[in-house]
Amino acid sequence: MGKFPSPAADYIEKRIEMYDLVQFNPGSTIYLQSDDSVVLVDRSLKASDGCTVAFEMLGQSYFGKIMGRSIITEDGDALEGDALDDVVVIGVVTNIVVRLETEERPTI
């Protein structure tokens, strides 16, 4: 007796890779690890009003949103004026990959 090919063979899908889901520039994108997420930051993009950016201040990395001539931090504080002298913008946040199953976000 001959063998029949599996009817399911036509439905095999390739493994999903993050590179297939997220567009990024390999030469200028860096990954920053947060508590429960990975943040992709593109250093080649110019930050503009409304962009979320990664920045360093006094040796620490932070994220914030550019609003006019200030940066609003994750805590809601506004960095403006002389406080921006200590800020170095790393790049524009393009994607955030979040781990869903944490104590703060229990899976339903």
CYANA upper distance limits for C-alpha pairs under 8 A (distance plus 0.5 A):
  5 PRO  CA      9 ALA  CA      8.02
  8 ALA  CA     12 ILE  CA      7.41
 16 ILE  CA     20 ASP  CA      7.46
 17 GLU  CA     21 LEU  CA      7.48
 18 MET  CA     22 VAL  CA      6.56
 19 TYR  CA     23 GLN  CA      7.34
 22 VAL  CA     95 ASN  CA      7.89
 24 PHE  CA     29 THR  CA      6.96
 24 PHE  CA     42 ASP  CA      7.97
 24 PHE  CA     94 THR  CA      8.45
 25 ASN  CA     29 THR  CA      6.12
 25 ASN  CA     42 ASP  CA      7.64
 28 SER  CA     42 ASP  CA      6.10
 28 SER  CA     43 ARG  CA      5.83
 28 SER  CA     44 SER  CA      6.29
 29 THR  CA     40 LEU  CA      6.94
 29 THR  CA     41 VAL  CA      5.93
 29 THR  CA     42 ASP  CA      4.82
 29 THR  CA     43 ARG  CA      6.67
 29 THR  CA     44 SER  CA      8.37
 30 ILE  CA     40 LEU  CA      6.30
 30 ILE  CA     41 VAL  CA      5.82
 30 ILE  CA     42 ASP  CA      7.01
 30 ILE  CA     43 ARG  CA      8.14
 31 TYR  CA     38 VAL  CA      6.94
 31 TYR  CA     39 VAL  CA      6.12
 31 TYR  CA     40 LEU  CA      5.30
 31 TYR  CA     41 VAL  CA      6.83
 32 LEU  CA     38 VAL  CA      6.30
 32 LEU  CA     39 VAL  CA      5.57
 32 LEU  CA     40 LEU  CA      6.97
 32 LEU  CA     41 VAL  CA      7.92
 33 GLN  CA     37 SER  CA      6.73
 33 GLN  CA     38 VAL  CA      5.28
 33 GLN  CA     39 VAL  CA      6.81
 34 SER  CA     38 VAL  CA      6.42
 34 SER  CA     39 VAL  CA      7.60
 36 ASP  CA     98 VAL  CA      6.68
 36 ASP  CA     99 ARG  CA      6.05
 36 ASP  CA    102 THR  CA      8.16
 37 SER  CA     96 ILE  CA      7.22
 37 SER  CA     97 VAL  CA      5.93
 37 SER  CA     98 VAL  CA      4.79
 37 SER  CA     99 ARG  CA      6.25
 38 VAL  CA     96 ILE  CA      6.35
 38 VAL  CA     97 VAL  CA      5.65
 38 VAL  CA     98 VAL  CA      7.07
 39 VAL  CA     93 VAL  CA      7.42
 39 VAL  CA     94 THR  CA      8.34
 39 VAL  CA     95 ASN  CA      6.52
 39 VAL  CA     96 ILE  CA      5.04
 39 VAL  CA     97 VAL  CA      6.86
 40 LEU  CA     93 VAL  CA      6.38
 40 LEU  CA     94 THR  CA      6.26
 40 LEU  CA     95 ASN  CA      5.67
 40 LEU  CA     96 ILE  CA      6.71
 41 VAL  CA     53 VAL  CA      8.25
 41 VAL  CA     54 ALA  CA      7.52
 41 VAL  CA     90 ILE  CA      8.22
 41 VAL  CA     91 GLY  CA      6.11
 41 VAL  CA     92 VAL  CA      5.87
 41 VAL  CA     93 VAL  CA      4.93
 41 VAL  CA     94 THR  CA      6.29
 41 VAL  CA     95 ASN  CA      7.88
 42 ASP  CA     91 GLY  CA      5.87
 42 ASP  CA     92 VAL  CA      5.86
 42 ASP  CA     93 VAL  CA      6.92
 42 ASP  CA     94 THR  CA      7.08
 43 ARG  CA     90 ILE  CA      6.74
 43 ARG  CA     91 GLY  CA      4.72
 43 ARG  CA     92 VAL  CA      6.96
 44 SER  CA     91 GLY  CA      7.63
 45 LEU  CA     91 GLY  CA      7.26
 45 LEU  CA     92 VAL  CA      6.68
 46 LYS  CA     91 GLY  CA      8.11
 46 LYS  CA     92 VAL  CA      7.73
 47 ALA  CA     51 CYS  CA      6.61
 47 ALA  CA     53 VAL  CA      7.65
 47 ALA  CA     66 ILE  CA      8.27
 47 ALA  CA     91 GLY  CA      7.60
 47 ALA  CA     92 VAL  CA      6.46
 48 SER  CA     66 ILE  CA      7.33
 49 ASP  CA     65 LYS  CA      8.48
 49 ASP  CA     66 ILE  CA      5.72
 49 ASP  CA     67 MET  CA      5.89
 49 ASP  CA     68 GLY  CA      6.36
 50 GLY  CA     65 LYS  CA      6.54
 50 GLY  CA     66 ILE  CA      5.75
 50 GLY  CA     67 MET  CA      6.27
 51 CYS  CA     65 LYS  CA      6.10
 51 CYS  CA     66 ILE  CA      6.13
 51 CYS  CA     92 VAL  CA      7.26
 51 CYS  CA     93 VAL  CA      8.16
 52 THR  CA     63 PHE  CA      7.43
 52 THR  CA     64 GLY  CA      6.01
 52 THR  CA     65 LYS  CA      4.80
 52 THR  CA     66 ILE  CA      6.94
 52 THR  CA     92 VAL  CA      6.55
 52 THR  CA     93 VAL  CA      6.06
 53 VAL  CA     63 PHE  CA      6.15
 53 VAL  CA     64 GLY  CA      6.01
 53 VAL  CA     65 LYS  CA      6.59
 53 VAL  CA     66 ILE  CA      7.79
 53 VAL  CA     89 VAL  CA      7.40
 53 VAL  CA     90 ILE  CA      7.79
 53 VAL  CA     91 GLY  CA      6.19
 53 VAL  CA     92 VAL  CA      4.92
 53 VAL  CA     93 VAL  CA      5.71
 54 ALA  CA     61 SER  CA      7.50
 54 ALA  CA     62 TYR  CA      6.26
 54 ALA  CA     63 PHE  CA      5.03
 54 ALA  CA     64 GLY  CA      7.10
 54 ALA  CA     89 VAL  CA      6.62
 54 ALA  CA     90 ILE  CA      5.90
 54 ALA  CA     91 GLY  CA      6.13
 54 ALA  CA     92 VAL  CA      6.83
 54 ALA  CA     93 VAL  CA      6.91
 55 PHE  CA     61 SER  CA      6.24
 55 PHE  CA     62 TYR  CA      5.86
 55 PHE  CA     63 PHE  CA      6.61
 55 PHE  CA     64 GLY  CA      8.11
 55 PHE  CA     87 VAL  CA      7.03
 55 PHE  CA     88 VAL  CA      5.97
 55 PHE  CA     89 VAL  CA      4.68
 55 PHE  CA     90 ILE  CA      5.51
 55 PHE  CA     91 GLY  CA      7.67
 56 GLU  CA     60 GLN  CA      5.87
 56 GLU  CA     61 SER  CA      4.98
 56 GLU  CA     62 TYR  CA      6.55
 56 GLU  CA     87 VAL  CA      6.23
 56 GLU  CA     88 VAL  CA      5.67
 56 GLU  CA     89 VAL  CA      6.90
 56 GLU  CA     90 ILE  CA      7.46
 57 MET  CA     61 SER  CA      7.10
 57 MET  CA     62 TYR  CA      8.02
 57 MET  CA     86 ASP  CA      6.04
 57 MET  CA     87 VAL  CA      5.28
 57 MET  CA     88 VAL  CA      7.01
 58 LEU  CA     86 ASP  CA      6.96
 58 LEU  CA     87 VAL  CA      8.15
 62 TYR  CA     73 THR  CA      8.02
 62 TYR  CA     74 GLU  CA      8.48
 63 PHE  CA     73 THR  CA      6.75
 63 PHE  CA     74 GLU  CA      6.88
 64 GLY  CA     71 ILE  CA      6.36
 64 GLY  CA     72 ILE  CA      5.75
 64 GLY  CA     73 THR  CA      4.78
 64 GLY  CA     74 GLU  CA      6.28
 65 LYS  CA     71 ILE  CA      5.93
 65 LYS  CA     72 ILE  CA      5.64
 65 LYS  CA     73 THR  CA      7.12
 66 ILE  CA     70 SER  CA      6.47
 66 ILE  CA     71 ILE  CA      5.07
 66 ILE  CA     72 ILE  CA      6.89
 67 MET  CA     71 ILE  CA      6.41
 67 MET  CA     72 ILE  CA      7.36
 69 ARG  CA     80 GLU  CA      7.09
 70 SER  CA     78 ALA  CA      6.78
 70 SER  CA     79 LEU  CA      5.91
 70 SER  CA     80 GLU  CA      5.07
 70 SER  CA     81 GLY  CA      8.09
 70 SER  CA     84 LEU  CA      8.26
 71 ILE  CA     78 ALA  CA      6.19
 71 ILE  CA     79 LEU  CA      5.62
 71 ILE  CA     80 GLU  CA      7.23
 72 ILE  CA     76 GLY  CA      6.24
 72 ILE  CA     77 ASP  CA      6.09
 72 ILE  CA     78 ALA  CA      5.06
 72 ILE  CA     79 LEU  CA      6.82
 73 THR  CA     77 ASP  CA      5.83
 73 THR  CA     78 ALA  CA      6.93
 73 THR  CA     79 LEU  CA      8.01
 79 LEU  CA     83 ALA  CA      6.21
 79 LEU  CA     84 LEU  CA      6.65
 80 GLU  CA     84 LEU  CA      6.05
 81 GLY  CA     85 ASP  CA      8.22
 83 ALA  CA     87 VAL  CA      7.89
100 LEU  CA    105 ARG  CA      6.63
100 LEU  CA    106 PRO  CA      7.93
100 LEU  CA    107 THR  CA      7.55
101 GLU  CA    105 ARG  CA      6.34
101 GLU  CA    106 PRO  CA      5.98
101 GLU  CA    107 THR  CA      6.07
102 THR  CA    106 PRO  CA      6.18
102 THR  CA    107 THR  CA      8.37
